Amino acid sequence: MFFSFAATAFGQQNIIINDPLKNEKPSNVSAAHENLIKNQILPRARKHWAGNDACQEDFALSGAANGAFTKPSAAQTLVFYQFCQTGNGFGNNGLVLIENGKIIGSYVSEGGWANGISRAPDVNQNGLDEFLVYYSGGMHQGQGGTGADVMEFSGANAIKGLGWFQAESFTEEDGFSYKVSVKPAKIPAYYREKYVSSGDDKWRKSGKIAVFKLGKVSGNFIALK
């Protein structure tokens, strides 16, 4: 199975934020941004999680998203990384916000295995872009999956979770995924269409598009001190 990320227009109103039909990967992290994180953030992350015996450092970049996350029309990059895995489907992760070659925010969370990040273009029409962080839940009794937290910046220094949705579920033989779209509004409306696969990497539509509600976010980020 593969996992996909998307943020594209759907007709005149809706925005597709997750699309199993497009094998899109999160943007790569530039060498300059990687060096910034390793030099300025990793020492602080080590201190933050020091003493956690289940957290053996295994730093890995999970992708980047470009957008205006804290200021309208800003050119910012949000980098998602995994600091360590603490169990099957559990990990300690971080987000780093970069603008004009400088780190302007750093945040940490205990959640799932970091799987990727993408931009959600201003779905609640507050003048700022939201973003999605993807987690893998690991494999349990032959079944695994991925989910996405929809999040936004609340002020300059806090991250607010808007909700969670299941993106994909799979076994060794088959699986299903959802095409998720959003109708932007002060209170956005979310829609999903189910697609199934029989292990051949070909998705087939199953059922009709339907409105659904986001669940509780799986990761809560706090500022890294």
C-alpha positions, 0 to 999 in steps of 0.5 A: 500500500502507498499513502498519498497527500493532496490539497487541490481544488474540487469544482468551484468550492471544495478542496481535496485534502487527501486523495488515494488516487494521487501518489503524492509524497510530502515535500522534501526538507531542504538541506539548509532547513535540515541543518537548522533543525539539527543544530538548533532544535535537536539539542533542545529535543534531547533535553526535553525527552531526557530520562524517557527510557522508551525514547531512544533517539532515531531522528527522521524527517517526515516532510515539509509544507509551505504556506502562510501559517501564522501571518497572511501571505507569509512564505513559511515552511513547516517541517515535521519530524520524528525524534523517536519511536516509543512503541508499536505505532507510538512516537515522539515528534516535532514541528518546526516553523521556518521563515526567511531562513530562521526558525520562528517556532518549535513544538513537540508532541507524543503521538503516533509514528510520524508519516507526513505533512501537507498544507490545507489552504485556509479551510476555515477562512480566517486568512491563514493556512491550516495543515495536516500531520499524518500518523501511522498506527503500526501493525496490530494483528495483521492490520494497520492504518494511517490517520491525519490531524487537521491543525492550525496555529492559534496566535503566534506560539500555539497549535490548535487541533481542529480534528482527526480523520482516518486516511487509510486502513490496510492488511497484507492482502487488501485495504481501503482509503478515503478521498477527503474534501472540504468546503471552506467556511467559518465552520468547514464541512468535510466529505469523504469517498471510500476507495478499496484495493485488493493489494494491487495498488489500484483503488476502486470507488466503493459507495457515495460521497458523504458528509462526516465529522472529524474526530478527536485529534491524536497529537497535541503539540506544545512549545519546545522550551 
